[in-house]
Amino acid sequence: MWKKTTKASMTLLSTALLLICLLTGCGGNQAPLPDAETLANRLLTEQAFTDELVQLAPEVALALYQIDASDVAASAVYTGTGATAEEVAVFEAVDAEAAGRIRAAAEARVADQKQSFENYIPTEIPKLQQAVVASRDTIVVLCVPAESDETARSICDEYGLQ
């Protein structure tokens, strides 16, 4: 009898441990979210750009993206010379609702840039078509790389940004 109870208890315990392991694994192996500047610098150094990107002052970045300053806790926005559509922007919102508004602004920025470059420098349109706009929790990312978007997408995936 003791042997049956022990075996049943061990089976139940094993099943419970397996279930816990599976459930905690479902969250994905996401790295903790870095701050806006750290993530922007990572994108700048690991993703290929042909233009020299320079950091915008926060107030200029907010005006460019038409984002209310009260929605943003921190930001790091880098744009090119205007000869290319290349850009990196990382925003840390004050809360999830603000992050939604910032993401919408980033998507609108890509749409506006497509319209602007369509007649100005149409060769930039493919870059904008592969622009990465991703978010998780309070972090929102926009990356318009020179060529392949694989590196930016890989970095975003690492942090669970979708």
N, C-alpha and C positions, 0 to 999 in steps of 0.2 A: 504494500500500500504506500509506504513512504517513497519507494522508488517511482511509482506512478505519479505521485504528487510532485516530486522533484522534477521529473521529466516534463510534466505539464507546465510547471512553473518556468522551467528553463526555455521551453518552446515559446511560451507567452512572452517572456522577457526578450528573447531573441527577436521575435516578431515585432515587439514594441521598439527595440533599438533599430531594427532595419527600417521601420516606418519613419522614425525620427530622422535617420540619416537621409532617407529619400526626400522627406519634406523639406529639410533644410537645404538640400541640394537643388531644389526646384527654383530657388531664388536666383540661380545662376551664380557663376563665380565672378561676381562684379567686384572690381576694386573700389575702395572708398572714393567718393568724389573729391577731386582736388579743388583748390580755389581757382577763380577765374584766370588769374595771371599765370599760374602754373600750367593749367590746361592749354591756354593760348600759346605759351612758350613751347610746349611739347608739340603742338600742331605746327608751329612755325619752324621748328628744327627738324621734325621727322617727315613732314610733307614737303613735296617739291613746289617751289614757286619760281617764276621767271622774273617777276617784278620785285622791286625792293619795297617791302611792306613797312610802314611806319605807324607807330602807335598814335591813336587819336586821344586828345584830352577827353575825359569822361563826358563833359557837357556837349562837346562836339559830336561824340558818338551817339549820345541820346537824341540829339537834334536830327542827326542823319537817319537814325532808325525810327524817329518819331515815337520815342518811348518816354513815358512819364518818369521823372527822377524818383518819385516815391515808390516805384515798382522795383528799383534796382538797389541791391546791397553792394555790389561790386561789378566791375566790368573790365575787359581788356579787349580793345578793338584795334585791329591793324588793317589798313587799307593800302592799296598800291598808288601809283602815280596818276591814275586815271587812264593810262594807256592800256591797262588790262582790268579785268573784272575781279582779279584775285583779291581775296580778303579772308581774314580770320576774325571772328567775334565770339567772345564767350561772356555771357551774362550770368550773374548770380542774382536771382530774384529774391524778394523779401518773403515770398510764400508761393504756394503752388498756383494760386489764381493769377498772381503777377507773372509767374513763369509762362502760363498759357498766353497771356497778352504779349509777352516778349517773344515767344515763339511765333505768334501770328505776325508780329512786326518783322521778324527775321525772314519769314516766308514772303511777306510783302516786299521786303528789300530785294530779294532775289527776283521777284516779278518785275519790280521797277527797273532793276538793272538790265533785265532782258529787254525791256522796252527801250531803255536808253541806248544800249549797245547795238540794237537791231540795225539802226541806220548809221550809227557812229563808227563802230568797229565790229561788224558782224562775225568776224572770226572768233570773238570772245563768247559767243552764244553757247558753244559746246561746253565751255567751262561752267557756265551758269546752269546748264541742263544737268550737270552732274554735281551741283552744289549739295553739300551735306548740311541739313538742318536737323538737329537732334536735341533731345532733352530728357532729363530725368530729375524728379523732385524739383529743385529750384535752379538747376543749371540748364542753360540753353546755349547751344553751339551752332554757329554758322561757319562753314569753311568752303571757300571757292578756290580749289587748287589749280595749279597750272595744267596738269594732265590728269592722271588717274586719281580717282577719289578713294582708292583702296586703303591707303594709309590712314586717311582721316576716318573712314568708316571703321577700320580696325581699332583705332584709338577709342572711338565712340563706343564700339561694342564692348571693349575692355571695361568701360565704366557703366555699361548698361544703358547708355544713352541711345534713344530710339527716335 
